[in-house]
Amino acid sequence: MSRPRRDPDLVRAYVRTGGRSRASRELDLVTLVVANADPAPGAAPDVARVMSLCSRRGALSVAEISAYLDLPPSVVMILVADLLDSEHLITPTPAENLPEITLLEEVLNGLRALPA
């Protein structure tokens, strides 16, 4: 019994990345990215899929994008690096993800009020 084909159009990874095997910048599988702009008209289908996914779902890691689009992580890293270089995607800064100080103080006060 043969396995079902993973990619129905059988496009090779080197075609998807323009023949490149490395990203233009260092990325990890846990690097978070957020859509910053719409894809350029005439963008490659994979680029459009990455941008569409990031626009709909918000901050996603490279691993999540790879899983959602069923693409190899190495290909996604190259696509994401290109989109980061063109500023279509951005990496959120940690300050954007921090809760407000009042919420942190309320949590701390609640923890202190718990019986030991």
C-alpha positions, 0 to 999 in steps of 0.5 A, a space after each residue: 500500500 502506498 502512502 498518500 501524496 503529501 503535496 498534490 502538485 508535487 512542487 519541489 522545495 527548490 522550486 518553491 524557494 527559487 533554488 535557495 537552500 538557506 534563509 537570508 537571516 537566522 530563524 528558529 522554529 519558534 520565531 513569531 511573525 505577524 503580518 505587516 502589509 498585504 502581499 505584493 500583487 503577483 506574489 508567489 502562491 506560497 508567499 500569498 498563503 503565508 501572508 493570508 495565514 498570518 493575517 487571519 491568525 495573528 502571531 504565528 511561529 515558523 513551526 505553526 506556519 509549516 504545519 498549517 500549510 503542510 510545507 517543510 520547515 526549511 522552505 517556510 524559513 526561507 519564505 518567512 525570511 524573505 517576507 521579513 526582509 521586505 517588511 511584509 512580516 514583522 517579529 513582534 517585540 516583547 513589549 507588545 506582548 506584556 500585560 499591563 502593570 495593574 494586571 500584574 499587581 492584581 495577580 501578585 496580590 491574589 497570590 499573596 492572599 492564598 493560604 500557605 
